[in-house]
Amino acid sequence: MELGLETILGIVMITIGIISFLFVMNAKNKFPENSELKTITTDLIPAIFFLMLFSLWHVLREAFQWKKTIGEFMEYPEYLFISIAYIMLFIAAKKLNSIAKEFGITEK
């Protein structure tokens, strides 16, 4: 296992992801049922989860040099995880925008 700067930074990112996930879960449990904020936090959970999967896969791939030993296709799960995370963020942003319109928050 190779423990370079990229691996160390990846571990830091995974840690930040886990802490973020816990914060969002904690916040979600504090919001009232059917509230807009609960909806937004619920939409953020899968995005954070897939970002953590992306970081975890990347760290493991780099640390164990899977790309060299197994093959180039070991990068593909990273693309899948980050793509799903962006889709989830897009969905959350779209819902946030519709909530802003619902409450009459518009550009002047």
C-alpha positions as CSV (number, residue, x, y, z in Angstrom):
1,M,0.0,0.0,0.0
2,E,1.3,3.4,-1.0
3,L,0.6,6.2,1.4
4,G,1.4,9.4,-0.5
5,L,0.0,12.9,-0.4
6,E,-2.9,12.0,-2.6
7,T,-3.9,9.1,-0.3
8,I,-3.7,11.3,2.8
9,L,-5.8,14.0,1.2
10,G,-8.3,11.4,0.2
11,I,-8.6,10.1,3.7
12,V,-9.1,13.7,4.9
13,M,-11.9,14.1,2.3
14,I,-13.6,10.9,3.4
15,T,-13.4,12.1,7.0
16,I,-15.0,15.4,6.0
17,G,-17.6,13.5,4.1
18,I,-18.5,11.3,7.1
19,I,-18.8,14.4,9.3
20,S,-20.9,16.2,6.7
21,F,-23.2,13.1,6.4
22,L,-23.6,13.0,10.2
23,F,-24.4,16.7,10.3
24,V,-27.1,16.4,7.6
25,M,-28.6,13.3,9.3
26,N,-28.7,15.2,12.6
27,A,-30.3,18.2,11.0
28,K,-32.8,16.1,9.1
29,N,-34.0,14.6,12.3
30,K,-34.6,18.0,13.9
31,F,-36.8,19.4,11.1
32,P,-40.6,18.9,11.2
33,E,-42.2,16.3,9.0
34,N,-43.0,17.5,5.5
35,S,-41.0,20.7,5.9
36,E,-39.1,22.1,3.0
37,L,-35.8,22.0,4.9
38,K,-36.3,18.3,5.7
39,T,-36.9,17.7,1.9
40,I,-33.7,19.5,1.0
41,T,-31.6,17.7,3.6
42,T,-33.1,14.4,2.5
43,D,-32.0,15.2,-1.0
44,L,-28.5,16.0,0.1
45,I,-28.0,12.6,1.9
46,P,-27.5,10.5,-1.3
47,A,-25.3,13.2,-2.9
48,I,-23.0,13.2,0.1
49,F,-23.0,9.4,0.2
50,F,-22.0,9.1,-3.5
51,L,-19.3,11.8,-3.0
52,M,-17.9,9.7,-0.1
53,L,-18.0,6.5,-2.3
54,F,-16.1,8.4,-5.0
55,S,-13.5,9.5,-2.5
56,L,-13.2,6.0,-0.9
57,W,-12.9,4.3,-4.2
58,H,-10.3,6.7,-5.4
59,V,-8.2,6.3,-2.2
60,L,-8.4,2.5,-2.4
61,R,-7.6,2.5,-6.2
62,E,-4.6,4.8,-5.6
63,A,-3.4,3.1,-2.4
64,F,-3.5,-0.4,-3.8
65,Q,-2.6,0.7,-7.4
66,W,-5.6,-1.1,-8.8
67,K,-5.3,0.8,-12.1
68,K,-1.9,-0.6,-12.7
69,T,-2.5,-4.2,-11.4
70,I,-6.1,-4.8,-12.5
71,G,-6.6,-2.4,-15.3
72,E,-7.8,1.0,-16.5
73,F,-11.5,0.0,-16.0
74,M,-11.0,0.4,-12.2
75,E,-11.5,4.2,-12.8
76,Y,-15.1,3.6,-14.1
77,P,-16.8,3.3,-10.7
78,E,-15.3,6.7,-9.8
79,Y,-17.1,8.2,-12.9
80,L,-20.3,6.5,-11.9
81,F,-20.2,7.7,-8.3
82,I,-19.3,11.3,-9.1
83,S,-22.0,11.4,-11.9
84,I,-24.7,10.2,-9.5
85,A,-23.5,12.7,-6.9
86,Y,-23.9,15.6,-9.4
87,I,-27.3,14.3,-10.5
88,M,-28.4,14.2,-6.8
89,L,-27.1,17.8,-6.3
90,F,-28.9,18.9,-9.4
91,I,-32.2,17.4,-8.1
92,A,-31.6,19.1,-4.7
93,A,-30.8,22.5,-6.4
94,K,-33.9,22.2,-8.6
95,K,-36.1,21.5,-5.5
96,L,-34.5,24.4,-3.7
97,N,-35.2,26.7,-6.6
98,S,-38.9,25.6,-6.7
99,I,-39.2,26.2,-3.0
100,A,-37.8,29.7,-3.4
101,K,-40.4,30.4,-6.1
102,E,-43.1,28.9,-3.9
103,F,-42.3,31.4,-1.2
104,G,-42.2,34.3,-3.6
105,I,-38.4,34.8,-3.6
106,T,-37.7,36.1,-7.1
107,E,-35.1,38.3,-8.8
108,K,-35.8,42.0,-8.8
